[in-house]
Amino acid sequence: MFQRNKDLIGIDIGSSSVKLVQLKEVRGGYQLVNLGMANLPPDAIVDNAIMDSSSVVGVIRELVESHKIKTKNVATSISGHSVIIRKILLPIMTEEEMEASIQWEAEQYIPFEISEVNLDFQILGPDANDASQMNVILVAAKKDFVNDYVALFRECGLNPLVMDVDCFSVANVFEANYGVSENEIVALIDLGASSLNVNILKGGLSVFTRDIQVGGNVFNEELQKRLGLTSEDAEKVKLGGEVAGISPETVAAIVEDATEALTTDIQRSLDFFSASSSDDRPRKVYITGGVSKVAAIKASLAQRLGVEVQLIDPWRQISYSKKDFDPDYLLAMGPLFTVAIGLAMRRVGDK
């Protein structure tokens, strides 16, 4: 019985849908137990903030009930303006000393009142250029923002035990599926509906992260604006479907313009990393998130960045029963479930 309490479900609340994943730890990895997804009404979540909590609560409750989820324990994640991630240099100290001084150290790096944020940190290790200093990743999230999410899950009758950050969740999935090499530098890019995140890892640890408040909605908005389409039809043609009277060539040209805008933003982030860091540019780029399914994105990024761009396969090392889960569905939907899978890998008591 004690073991069951360690169970968690990963629930990722995106701007357009809620994703749920339940994994079981098995020898050598994880096994898929449950997964589900439900769309949210437009504008229920705006800029990562909960605008219509009763709609979101309804969607989560329905998802949990329809999948007959027994555990109440949830791991979820946040991102956006209210979350600040900084890599900072501090004099070498122990974890305990860091716990004691984190408020004071953080004050100079966080643009919010320290009393208004929850703080966490991870010590990365000594600095390559100065052995008396260490690199630390500092994470601050506004308390009222975190509390909104906690209240939302409590209203669903669930128990939010782990609060992660989207980009770290994607990094967990990457590490579990692809492993890490000591000094390898890779970029993980999560392309969501309303935002995208660039996270650069060195030897498996995050050394640079940036949220950009533009995402896949830019395709839909351009298609609606320039072709007079409904949001449903825009979504359909974006993913390669057909709508009467609209030529695929016209759609392709609009998608290309929007892709160009997105890849420019990503390139700028990588350029900024190169300019501000002594590390090399990432040699490999991995993409995930709903927008990574738009075929043009991968090609455009590879051409612009001059590096290999791959789609993360979040199921690569996760076993599942073919009787219970359709492999084609998992493959097609993998990019949408990456954050939720990373959350489902967390355990009760994790920091």
C-alpha positions as CSV (number, residue, x, y, z in Angstrom):
1,M,0.0,0.0,0.0
2,F,2.8,2.4,0.9
3,Q,4.2,1.9,-2.7
4,R,0.9,3.1,-4.2
5,N,1.2,6.5,-2.5
6,K,4.4,7.1,-4.5
7,D,2.3,7.1,-7.7
8,L,1.9,10.4,-9.5
9,I,0.1,11.4,-12.6
10,G,1.7,14.1,-14.8
11,I,-0.7,16.8,-15.9
12,D,0.4,19.4,-18.4
13,I,-1.9,22.4,-18.8
14,G,-1.1,24.1,-22.1
15,S,-2.7,27.1,-23.7
16,S,-4.9,24.9,-26.0
17,S,-5.2,21.5,-24.2
18,V,-4.6,19.5,-21.1
19,K,-2.4,16.4,-21.3
20,L,-2.3,13.6,-18.8
21,V,0.2,10.8,-18.5
22,Q,0.7,8.0,-15.9
23,L,3.8,5.8,-15.9
24,K,4.9,2.9,-13.9
25,E,8.5,2.3,-13.0
26,V,9.7,-1.0,-14.2
27,R,13.2,-2.5,-14.4
28,G,15.3,-0.5,-16.6
29,G,12.8,2.3,-17.1
30,Y,9.1,3.1,-17.4
31,Q,5.9,1.6,-18.7
32,L,3.0,3.6,-20.0
33,V,-0.2,3.0,-17.9
34,N,-2.5,5.8,-19.0
35,L,-2.6,8.8,-21.2
36,G,-5.3,11.3,-22.3
37,M,-5.8,14.7,-23.8
38,A,-8.6,17.2,-23.9
39,N,-8.9,20.5,-25.6
40,L,-9.5,23.7,-23.6
41,P,-11.9,26.5,-24.6
42,P,-10.1,29.4,-26.3
43,D,-8.7,32.0,-23.8
44,A,-9.2,29.7,-20.8
45,I,-5.4,30.0,-20.4
46,V,-3.7,33.2,-21.6
47,D,0.1,33.8,-21.3
48,N,0.2,30.8,-19.0
49,A,-2.2,32.5,-16.6
50,I,-5.5,30.8,-15.7
51,M,-8.3,33.1,-17.0
52,D,-11.3,30.7,-16.7
53,S,-10.6,28.3,-13.9
54,S,-14.1,26.6,-13.9
55,S,-13.6,25.5,-17.5
56,V,-10.1,24.2,-16.8
57,V,-11.3,22.4,-13.7
58,G,-14.2,20.8,-15.7
59,V,-11.8,19.6,-18.4
60,I,-9.3,18.1,-15.9
61,R,-12.0,16.4,-13.8
62,E,-13.5,14.8,-16.9
63,L,-10.1,13.7,-18.1
64,V,-9.3,12.1,-14.7
65,E,-12.7,10.4,-14.4
66,S,-12.8,9.1,-18.0
67,H,-9.4,7.5,-17.6
68,K,-10.4,5.9,-14.2
69,I,-7.3,7.4,-12.5
70,K,-7.1,6.2,-8.9
71,T,-4.2,8.3,-7.5
72,K,-4.9,11.9,-6.5
73,N,-1.2,12.9,-6.6
74,V,-0.2,15.2,-9.4
75,A,3.0,16.5,-10.8
76,T,2.5,19.6,-12.9
77,S,4.5,22.5,-14.3
78,I,4.5,26.2,-15.1
79,S,6.3,28.5,-17.5
80,G,6.1,32.0,-18.8
81,H,6.6,35.6,-17.5
82,S,6.0,34.6,-13.9
83,V,8.9,32.1,-13.9
84,I,12.5,33.4,-13.9
85,I,15.4,31.0,-14.6
86,R,18.9,32.4,-14.2
87,K,22.4,30.9,-14.3
88,I,24.4,32.8,-11.7
89,L,28.0,32.6,-10.3
90,L,28.4,32.4,-6.5
91,P,31.3,31.6,-4.2
92,I,31.6,27.9,-3.6
93,M,29.4,26.8,-0.7
94,T,27.5,23.7,0.5
95,E,23.9,23.0,-0.3
96,E,23.0,23.9,3.3
97,E,24.8,27.2,3.2
98,M,23.1,27.9,-0.1
99,E,19.6,27.1,1.4
100,A,20.4,29.7,4.2
101,S,21.6,32.5,1.9
102,I,19.5,31.9,-1.3
103,Q,17.0,34.7,-0.5
104,W,19.8,37.2,-0.1
105,E,21.7,36.0,-3.2
106,A,18.6,35.9,-5.4
107,E,17.6,39.5,-4.7
108,Q,20.0,41.0,-7.2
109,Y,18.9,38.7,-10.0
110,I,15.1,38.6,-9.7
111,P,13.0,41.5,-11.0
112,F,10.2,40.7,-8.4
113,E,10.0,41.3,-4.7
114,I,11.7,38.4,-3.0
115,S,8.8,38.0,-0.6
116,E,6.5,37.4,-3.6
117,V,8.3,34.5,-5.1
118,N,9.1,30.8,-4.4
119,L,12.7,30.1,-4.9
120,D,14.6,27.0,-5.8
121,F,18.1,26.3,-7.1
122,Q,20.4,23.6,-8.4
123,I,24.2,23.7,-8.0
124,L,25.8,22.9,-11.3
125,G,29.4,22.7,-10.0
126,P,32.6,24.7,-10.0
127,D,33.1,27.4,-12.7
128,A,35.5,26.4,-15.5
129,N,37.4,29.7,-15.3
130,D,37.5,30.3,-11.5
131,A,37.6,27.3,-9.1
132,S,36.6,29.5,-6.1
133,Q,33.2,30.1,-7.8
134,M,30.3,27.8,-8.7
135,N,27.6,27.9,-11.3
136,V,24.1,27.8,-9.9
137,I,20.7,27.6,-11.7
138,L,18.3,29.8,-9.8
139,V,14.5,29.4,-10.4
140,A,12.0,31.9,-9.0
141,A,8.2,31.6,-9.5
142,K,5.7,34.2,-8.4
143,K,3.8,32.9,-5.4
144,D,0.3,34.0,-6.6
145,F,0.9,32.3,-10.0
146,V,1.9,29.0,-8.3
147,N,-1.0,29.3,-5.8
148,D,-3.5,29.7,-8.7
149,Y,-2.3,26.4,-10.1
150,V,-2.3,24.7,-6.7
151,A,-5.9,26.0,-6.0
152,L,-7.0,24.7,-9.5
153,F,-5.9,21.2,-8.8
154,R,-7.3,21.2,-5.2
155,E,-10.7,22.2,-6.8
156,C,-10.4,19.1,-9.0
157,G,-10.0,17.0,-5.9
158,L,-6.3,16.4,-6.7
159,N,-3.2,16.8,-4.7
160,P,-0.4,18.8,-6.5
161,L,2.8,17.5,-4.9
162,V,5.4,18.4,-7.5
163,M,5.6,21.7,-9.3
164,D,8.1,21.7,-12.1
165,V,9.1,24.1,-15.0
166,D,8.1,23.0,-18.5
167,C,11.7,23.2,-19.9
168,F,13.1,21.0,-17.1
169,S,10.4,18.5,-17.7
170,V,11.4,18.3,-21.4
171,A,15.0,17.9,-20.3
172,N,14.0,15.0,-18.1
173,V,12.4,13.2,-21.1
174,F,15.4,13.9,-23.3
175,E,17.8,12.5,-20.7
176,A,15.6,9.4,-20.0
177,N,15.3,8.6,-23.7
178,Y,18.7,9.7,-25.2
179,G,21.1,9.7,-22.3
180,V,23.7,12.5,-21.8
181,S,27.4,12.8,-22.8
182,E,29.6,14.7,-20.5
183,N,30.4,17.8,-22.5
184,E,27.9,17.5,-25.3
185,I,25.9,20.7,-25.9
186,V,22.4,20.3,-27.2
187,A,19.4,22.6,-27.7
188,L,15.9,21.5,-26.8
189,I,13.2,23.6,-28.3
190,D,9.6,23.2,-27.1
191,L,7.2,24.7,-29.6
192,G,3.8,25.2,-28.0
193,A,0.7,26.9,-29.2
194,S,1.3,30.3,-27.6
195,S,5.0,30.2,-26.6
196,L,8.2,28.5,-27.4
197,N,11.1,27.7,-25.1
198,V,14.8,27.3,-25.9
199,N,16.7,25.2,-23.3
200,I,20.4,24.5,-23.8
201,L,22.0,21.6,-22.0
202,K,25.6,20.9,-21.4
203,G,26.3,17.4,-20.1
204,G,22.6,17.1,-19.2
205,L,22.5,20.3,-17.1
206,S,20.6,23.4,-18.2
207,V,23.0,26.3,-18.9
208,F,20.7,28.6,-20.8
209,T,16.9,28.9,-21.1
210,R,14.6,31.5,-22.7
211,D,10.8,31.7,-23.1
212,I,9.6,33.4,-26.2
213,Q,5.9,34.5,-26.2
214,V,5.1,33.4,-29.7
215,G,4.1,30.0,-30.8
216,G,2.1,27.9,-33.2
217,N,-0.9,30.2,-33.0
218,V,1.0,32.5,-35.3
219,F,0.3,30.0,-38.1
220,N,-3.4,29.9,-37.4
221,E,-3.6,33.7,-37.0
222,E,-1.9,34.4,-40.3
223,L,-4.0,31.7,-42.1
224,Q,-7.2,33.2,-40.6
225,K,-6.3,36.8,-41.4
226,R,-5.0,36.3,-44.9
227,L,-7.5,33.6,-46.1
228,G,-10.5,34.5,-44.1
229,L,-10.7,31.0,-42.5
230,T,-12.4,29.9,-39.3
231,S,-10.0,28.7,-36.5
232,E,-11.0,25.1,-37.2
233,D,-10.2,25.3,-41.0
234,A,-6.9,27.2,-40.2
235,E,-5.8,24.3,-37.9
236,K,-6.8,21.8,-40.6
237,V,-4.9,23.3,-43.5
238,K,-1.9,24.1,-41.2
239,L,-1.5,20.3,-40.6
240,G,-1.8,19.5,-44.3
241,G,-5.6,19.0,-44.6
242,E,-7.7,20.5,-47.4
243,V,-10.4,23.2,-47.4
244,A,-12.5,24.0,-50.5
245,G,-11.2,26.9,-52.6
246,I,-7.9,27.2,-50.8
247,S,-4.9,26.0,-52.8
248,P,-2.1,24.1,-51.0
249,E,0.5,26.5,-52.6
250,T,-1.2,29.5,-50.9
251,V,-1.2,27.8,-47.6
252,A,2.5,26.7,-48.0
253,A,3.5,30.3,-48.7
254,I,1.8,31.6,-45.6
255,V,3.2,28.8,-43.4
256,E,6.6,29.6,-44.8
257,D,6.3,33.2,-43.7
258,A,5.2,32.3,-40.2
259,T,7.9,29.6,-40.0
260,E,10.5,32.2,-41.0
261,A,9.4,34.4,-38.1
262,L,9.5,31.6,-35.6
263,T,12.9,30.3,-36.7
264,T,14.4,33.8,-36.6
265,D,13.4,34.1,-32.9
266,I,15.0,30.7,-32.2
267,Q,18.2,31.7,-34.1
268,R,18.4,34.9,-32.1
269,S,18.3,33.0,-28.8
270,L,21.0,30.7,-29.9
271,D,23.1,33.6,-31.1
272,F,22.6,35.3,-27.8
273,F,23.8,32.1,-26.0
274,S,26.9,32.0,-28.1
275,A,27.7,35.6,-27.6
276,S,27.2,35.5,-23.8
277,S,28.8,32.1,-23.0
278,S,32.2,30.6,-23.3
279,D,30.6,27.3,-24.5
280,D,30.3,26.3,-28.1
281,R,27.1,26.5,-30.1
282,P,24.9,23.4,-29.8
283,R,25.8,20.9,-32.5
284,K,22.4,19.1,-32.2
285,V,18.9,20.6,-31.9
286,Y,15.9,18.6,-30.8
287,I,12.4,19.9,-31.2
288,T,9.1,19.0,-29.5
289,G,5.7,20.4,-28.7
290,G,2.6,20.6,-31.0
291,V,4.2,22.9,-33.5
292,S,7.1,20.6,-34.2
293,K,4.5,18.5,-36.2
294,V,4.5,21.3,-38.9
295,A,6.8,19.8,-41.4
296,A,8.3,23.1,-42.6
297,I,9.7,23.9,-39.1
298,K,12.3,21.2,-39.0
299,A,13.6,21.9,-42.5
300,S,13.7,25.7,-41.9
301,L,15.5,25.4,-38.6
302,A,18.1,22.9,-40.0
303,Q,18.8,25.3,-42.9
304,R,18.9,28.4,-40.7
305,L,21.1,27.0,-37.9
306,G,23.2,24.7,-40.1
307,V,22.9,21.8,-37.7
308,E,21.0,18.6,-37.5
309,V,17.5,19.0,-36.2
310,Q,15.6,16.0,-34.8
311,L,12.1,15.5,-33.4
312,I,12.3,14.2,-29.8
313,D,10.7,10.7,-29.5
314,P,9.4,10.8,-25.9
315,W,8.4,7.1,-26.0
316,R,11.7,5.9,-27.2
317,Q,12.6,4.1,-23.9
318,I,9.1,3.7,-22.6
319,S,7.4,0.3,-22.9
320,Y,3.7,-0.1,-23.5
321,S,1.1,-2.7,-24.4
322,K,0.2,-2.6,-28.1
323,K,-3.2,-4.0,-27.0
324,D,-3.9,-0.9,-24.9
325,F,-2.2,1.8,-26.9
326,D,-2.0,2.4,-30.6
327,P,1.7,2.8,-31.7
328,D,0.7,5.1,-34.6
329,Y,-1.3,7.4,-32.3
330,L,1.6,7.5,-29.8
331,L,4.1,8.4,-32.5
332,A,1.9,11.1,-34.0
333,M,1.0,12.6,-30.6
334,G,4.4,12.2,-28.9
335,P,5.4,15.9,-29.4
336,L,2.2,17.1,-27.6
337,F,2.8,14.8,-24.6
338,T,6.5,15.5,-23.9
339,V,6.0,17.8,-20.9
340,A,3.4,15.5,-19.4
341,I,5.7,12.5,-19.8
342,G,8.5,14.3,-18.0
343,L,6.1,15.2,-15.2
344,A,4.9,11.6,-14.9
345,M,8.6,10.5,-14.4
346,R,8.7,12.5,-11.2
347,R,8.2,10.9,-7.8
348,V,6.6,12.0,-4.6
349,G,9.2,13.8,-2.5
350,D,11.2,15.0,-5.5
351,K,12.4,18.6,-5.1
